[in-house]
């Protein structure tokens, strides 16, 4: 659990993440310290599945050796995971000095899940939740599936370019929003950068991957997720629906449309994509997880000079795109400022 050190900084919303176990251990895939700490959220990660808990038991038997999420071996297929996640949400929502949040009173409790965890949460929302009392006020399904039914609580689905495989999509409703982010990867550079020291600490080394193209898109999906969390809170608290967003574009043959630089067309277009300095995509091939990493291939100096003949042309374009995205609701002002600072400190334009 992570919370503001100063309780006065708490914004009243707790984000409860179903930990992802695709790699064989718990992964807090949606923890984004820049956006979450500046906004004053509390974040809680839940180890709901056997694979993650088994790894904890092996990693530190003294601390975690007694943990069991299988009912003494009777339910090895994570049948209990839905109740575990829901009970964790109830514990977070329970106020008081002895609460999980250390005395903070969470007025809003949101459920988050990424990829494999989004799939588990979809099952919970579609099939378990109708048979029990609601726990969470709203749900974010990131880079993975989303529920197929209309329920009591708002649902936000945020997908990278990697995750959009068909032009057929569910329609937005008064309880459902879907955003698709051009150029972003299912697991891009930001996540890899965050996990490297954790890999070193817990696994002894950072895994190496032999991908067919340079991996790890640098289109910051986390910026859009931060905006989505902001909108989901408003949606829950005062009924203000999030803005809709243009989907990624496909050809008549069902293939993603790309421009002359190889960049996806349509979707939410952050300045790193709409004012590109590299070919960032959501696609790659190669061993193991390469298909999830996307690509990042910096442009040559000649290409950059042709795109941005002056320093001012580059900086003006970045600022214009970011202003548009802030007004549209896809980007928070603090992230727009970070984009501007990065552009200003670069050497792009007018070589």
N, C-alpha and C positions, 0 to 999 in steps of 0.2 A: 504494500500500500504506500502510495506517495501522496502527500498532502502539503498545503502551504505551511511553512514553519510558523508564520504569524496567522492566527485564525481569522484576523480581520481581512486577510487577503483571499479567503475562501469565497468563491462566487456562488456557493449554494448548490452546485451540481457535481455529482459523483459519476465518473465514467467507469463502468465495470466491464472489463475485457475478458472474454473467454480465451485463455491462452492457447496459442497455436502449437500443435505438436507434430507437424508434418516432418520435421527434421529429426524427431526422436526425443525431443526435450521441449520444455516450456519455452515459448517465445512471446515476449510482449510486443507483438508486431505493430500495434497502434499507439504505443507510448511515444509521444513526440514532445520532448521536454521544452523546446522553445515556445510552442504554441500553448501547451497546457499549463506551464508554470506562469506565463505572463497573464493568462486569462484567469488564473486562480482556481482551476479545477482540482478536485481530488481524483486520483486514479487508483483503481484496484484491479489486480490481476488474479484470475481464478484458475487454479489447477483442477480442472474438472474431469480429466481423462487419465486412464491407466498409464499410458505411455509416458506422459509427463511426470506423474507421481512416481512411477518406477525409476525414472532417471534421477529424481530427487533422492530417493531412498539409496540408490547406489552412490550418488555423489557425496552425500553426507548422512551415513547411517545413524550417527549420533543424534542429529537433529530431526531427520525425516523418516527414520526406520520404521516407526509405528504407523505411518500413514497407509491407508487402504481405501480405495474407491471402488472395490469390487464386491463388497459385502462378504468378505472372507472367501473370495474366489467363486462365489455363486453367479456373479454378473461380470464376466471378463470382457464383454463387448461394449462397455461404456453405457450400459442401460441406465445407470444411476447418474450419468453426467448431467442430465437435464435438471434433476432435483438438486444436485450439488450446486449448479450455477444459480438456480432460483433461490436456494437458501442463502447463498452468498449475497445475492442482491437484497434479500430481506434483512440480513445482518447489517449491510451498509445503510439501509434506510432506517434502521433502528436508532433513534437518538439516545443521548445520554452519555455520561462520563465514561462508561465502560464499553461504548460502541466501537466498532471496527475503525471508525474515523477519529477516534480519540477525543470525543466530545463535540465534534462538528455536527451540525444538523443539516443533512442533505435534503433540500426541498425537492430536488429533481434527481432521479437516478436513471441513467441511460445505459443500455447494453450495447457493447461493441464486439464485433467479431470479424476477423480477416481470413479470407481464403478457406482453408479447411474448417476453421472455427465458424465462419459465416454459414457454412453448410450445416453444421451442428445446430446453430441458432435458428436456421430456417426450419429444421425439423421441430425444434422446440416451439417456434411460433405457430407453425401450421398444424401440428398434431398433438402437442402436449398442452400448450397454453389454453386451448378451448375447454380443457377438462379441469382447469384449476384456477386459482385466483391470480390476477395479474400482479406482477412484481415491479416491472420496469415501466417507466413513463414513455420511453421511445427507444428506437433501435437503429444502429448503423451497421450495415452489411458492406464491408469493404473488400474489394477485389475477389468477390465470390458470389455465390448464389444469394437470392433473397426470397422471402416467403411468396407463396402463390395466392394467398387469401387476404382479404381485407379484414383487419383485426381492430382491436380497441385502440392501439397505439400507433403513432406515426412510424413509418419505415423509410430510411434513407439508404439508397444503394449507390456507392461510389466505385466506379470501375476504371482501371487503367486500360490503355490501348490493348495490352496483352489479353485482357479478359473478355473483350467484345469480339465474338466470333461469328456473329450473324446479324444481318440487318433486321431480323425479326425481334421485336422488343415488347415488353409489357408497357402499357400506357401509364402515364402519370395520373394520379388520382388525388383526392383530398386527403389520402392517408399514405401515399407512396410517391417518392421522387427517385429518379435515376439520373446520375451524372456520369458522363464518359469523358476521360481526360486524354486528349491527343498527345502522343509522344511519351506518355508515362508507362512505366513497367510495373508488372505485378510485384516485383521485388527489386527496386532500383538502387541507385548509388547511396541515397541517404540511409536506407536500412542497413546496407553493408558497412557503411562508415560507422554507424552506431554500434553494430554488433562486433566489430573487429576486436576491441579490447575485452569484450565479454568472452569471445572465442578463446583469446589468449589466456584469460583467467580460468575458465571452466573446462576447456577442452585441450589446452596446451598449445594450440596453433590455430591460425585462421585457415579454413578450407581453401584449396585452390581449385579452379575450374578451368577446363579446357573447352572453351566455347568457340563456335565457328566464326563469330564476329566479336569485336571488342564489347565486353558486357557492361551492364549497369547504366541504364538511362539516367540522365541527370535532370530530366523534367520533374519538378518537385511535386509529386502527388500529395505529399504531406500538406502542402499549402491549401489544396482543395479540400482535403479531409478536415483541416482546421476550420475552414469556412462552413463546411457541412455540419460540424459539431455546433458551431455558433447558431446556425439556422435551426437545427433540431431542437436546441434549447428554447428558442423563441416559439417554434411550432408547438411544443409541448406546453409552454407556460402561458402564452397568450393567443394561441391559435393562428399566428402569422405563418402562412405557408412559405416554404423556400421558393426561390425562383426556379423556373424550368431552364433547361439547357439544351442546346442543339446536340443531337447525337453525332457520332462519327459517321462519315459518308462511305457508302459502298457503291461499287459498280453494279451494272445490271447482272453481272456474273457472280455477284456475292463476294467480291474481293474488296478489301479496303482501298479506297481511293487515295492516291499519293500525288504530291506535286513533283516538280522537276528535281527537287532536292531529295526526294524519297521520304518526305514527311507526310504523315497522315492528315487528311482533310476533315473538316468538321470537328465536332466535340468542343469541349472547353479548351481554349488555346491560351496557355500561359505564355508569358513573354519569352521564356526559354525555348518555346516551340514556335511562336509566331514571329519572333525576332531571333532566328537561330544563329548560333555560332558552331553548331555541331549537328550531326544527324543523330537525333535521339528518337528511338522507336520503342515499341513494346514487344518486339519480336527478336528471337535468336534461336539458334539450334546448337546441339552439342550434348555433352554428357550431363547426367543428373538434372540439376536445377537450372541449366542454362536457358531453357525455354521460358523461364520466368523472369530473367534478368533484363530483357531488352538489350538495346545496343546504345553505345555512345561512341561516335566517330567524329572527332573534331574536324572542322573544315580546314582546307589549306589556306595559306595566306592570300593566294590569288582569289579564291572564292570569297573570303571575307572582304577583300578590297573591292570586289565587284558588287557585293551586297551593300557595303557601308563605305562609300568613298570618302566620307568625312567622319570625324569623331562625333560631331553634333548629330549627324543623321542616325547613327546607332543609338545614342542616348535619347534622342527625341522619340524614336520608335519604341524603345523599351518603356519609356514613361507613358506614352499614349496607350499601349496595350495594357499596362498595369492599371492605369486610370479606368479604362473600360471595364476590366475585370472586377475592380473594386466596386464600381457603380452597379455592375450586373449582379454582384453578390458572390462571385466565385473566388474572391481573393480578399483577405483581410488587410487593412491598411498597414499593419506592422510588417507583414510579409512583402507588401509592395515596396516598403522602405528598404527592406533587406535586398530585394531585387535591384533597386536603384543603386544601393551602395556597391553591390557586386559589379554592376555594369560600369559605374563610375571608376572603380578601382582596376578595371580590366584595361587592356591595351587595344581593344577592338576599335576599328575605325581610323581612317586617315593615316595609314602607315607611311 
